[in-house]
Amino acid sequence: MPSFPPPNSVTICEINRHLITADDFSDERANETYAKILGVVFSPVQFQADDLVIRNQNSSNDQLGRNGEKGLSALFASVKRIFHPNDAHLLPKVNLQGVSWHQHKHILAFISGSNQVTIRDYEDSEGKDASILHGDFQQDVKFVEWRPNSGRTLSVACKGGICIWAASYPGNPASVRSGAASFVGTISKGSGMRWTLVDFLKSHDGEHISALSWSPDGRYLATGSYESSAFTIWDVSQGIGTPIRRGLGGISMLKWSPTGDYFFSAKFDGTFYLWETGTWTSQPWSSTSGFVTGATWDPDSRMILLAFSESSTLGSVHFASKPPSLVAHLLPVDLPEIAKLTCSQSIEKIAWDGSGERLAVSFKEGDESYQGLVAIYDVRRTPLITPTLFGFIRGPGENPKPVSFSFHDKFKQGPLLSVCWSSGFCCTYPLLFRSHVIP
């Protein structure tokens, strides 16, 4: 029977398929459990969650209200976008990445407000204060992701384009792209590091960027919007974007594969595409279970795991042969405990860790006692995906619900899952088991 966190408790970590709980989330409790193994404590980061949660829940009504107030201008806008529908009311159903771990550092970034991003550097020995990134260009943030192989560089998807932030040090300021305007960053609290907005990549027609994904080498950035059927591949060093269009629906999700050979794009009309990146040819797919709300690649790019808006069953797309072949098969991945234990009929968010051994799943509605929990699965690939539920994570605060979550894919001592909770805490949970660090 999967372990269930008692009411009024909080989850601390996993030790060999056992999720340890405590009365509160404290550094002392972390030191008693995982810190003696890892040598580090991942203290929770508090933020003002009210604005963020309300925005996620009511973005549909807000968007429709704003459109209604525009009168004739809204009418003309609807005519202009007749083939590119505005899918803002569907955004809360999509697993927008609001949390991102740096690939090679213990640095966490997460959306902490409508217009701001918080960065917590756990390698900073001078203090525990976080940095807050904000500025005139960064409005209505939807997505964050660290740039691979580029030091401390963070991309933020927002209204009108993409903010590119980089860390500056005393005597070693971050460089601004040639031809780009100079911007002003924010000062990190409690340390000598400064974050500078080094570039702003403007989207086509001022579209609101709601999806992005970096190529594994960090050279190219793919961006998309719920307002458009096209996505853009940016050569970031040149500041040049090339639009690529397939189909009619607004973009809901973009995911580069870990090896860079494949690329995934999904739309709100229920279609999704698998691309091979050598010639940028694609294979279209169509879902009968709604549109894709979550997508995550396995570490070897052999398959991609999908969640759909109208199903509690996941799908895994398996490639039949090596790149550039696009021949693939879609197979169901059943999670029977979701319906049986929680009485939920729909998956909300998914995240798969870089080792392929842990899967985190949140679900909509269902039994009151399970609401707001995150299910943790042990995963085997032989070669098909076999997930086994072994417990649930409960967050801190009053009636916590997971707003967003993500794994640290390169943490060598085991998976690290970070969850932003509606109660105003971003918590990190080490999932430790024998194949990694437990004797």
C-alpha positions, 0 to 999 in steps of 0.5 A: 500500500502506498504511504500516505502523509498524515494530515497536518504533516509535511514530507521531508524526503524519500529514503528507499521508497519510504517518504519521511514526514514530520510536523514541520519543514525545518532544517533540523529535520532535514539534518536528521534525515537526508543532510547527513547523506548529501551534506547539504540542506535544501531549505524552503524558499518562501514567496507571496503566492496569492497573486500567482495562484489567483492568476493561474486559477482565473486567467480564463476569466481575466482574459475574456474580461479584458477582451470584452472591454475592448469592444470593436478592437476585440472584434477585429482581433478575433477576425485577425486570429481566426486561424490562430485562436487565442487559447489563454483560457486553456493555459492553466491546464498546461504544465507550464514550467514554473520551476527550473534547476541549473544543470550543473549547479545547486541553483533553483529558479522559480516563478514567484509572481506575475512579473518576477522570478526568484533564484535561490543559490544553495551554493552561496555560503554567505547567506540564504537570501534569494535574488528577485528578477524583475523589470519593465520587459518582464511582464506576465511570466509563464515559463522559466528555463536555464540555458545549458552550457552557458554558465548562470544564464536564465530564460524567462518567457513573458508578454512580448518576448523572452528575457535572458538574464545572466549573473554578473560578479564584481569585476566580471560583468555579464556581456550583452549581445552585440547589437542588443540594448543595455539593460539593468538587472537586479541586485542579489540580496546578501551576496556579491552576485548581480543579475543583468538582463542581457537580452530581450528577444522580441516575439513576432507581433508582440505575442505572449510567449508561453512555451520555450525549450533549449537545445541540449548544447544551449545554442538554439532556443525554441519558443511558442505562444498560445496566440500562434500556430508557429513556433520560433527557433532562435540562434540566440548568439545572433538574436535571429529567430526562424519561424516554423509553422505546422497546423492551425492551433495555438502552441501549448508545449515545446520540448527538445529531446536530451540528445537534440535529435528530436523535437516535440511540439503540441497544440491546443487543438489536440494535435502534436508533432514529432520532429527530427532536427537534422532536416526539420521534417515532422510527423503529425499525431492526433489525440482522442483524449484532449490536448497534451498537458504534459510532456517529458523525455526519457534520458536517452531520447528513445521515448516521450511520456505524455499527459492529456487533458481528458484522461488519467492514462498517460501515453508513451511514444516509442521510436522504432529505430534510431534518428532521423527515423520518425517511425514511432508507436504510442502506447498507454501507460496506466496509473490505476491508483490515481482513479482507485485511491484518489477518485480523480479522473484527470492528470494535472502535471507530470515530471520525470527525473533525469535517471528515469527512475522517479515520476511525479504526478499531480491530479485534479479534484478527486477525494478530499483527503488526497487533494493537493498531494503529489504522487511519486512513482518508481519507474522501470523501463524494460523497455516499456514503462512500468510505474509503481506508486509508492507514496504521496508528498504533502506540502507545508502551509494551509491547504497546499496545492502544487502550482508547479514542480520539476526535477534536478536532472543532473544531481548525481546523488539522486533525484531532487524534486522541487515543488512550488506550493500554493501556500507560498513555499518552494520546497525541495525533496531529495529522493534517495534510494539504493541505486544512488547513495543509500548503502 
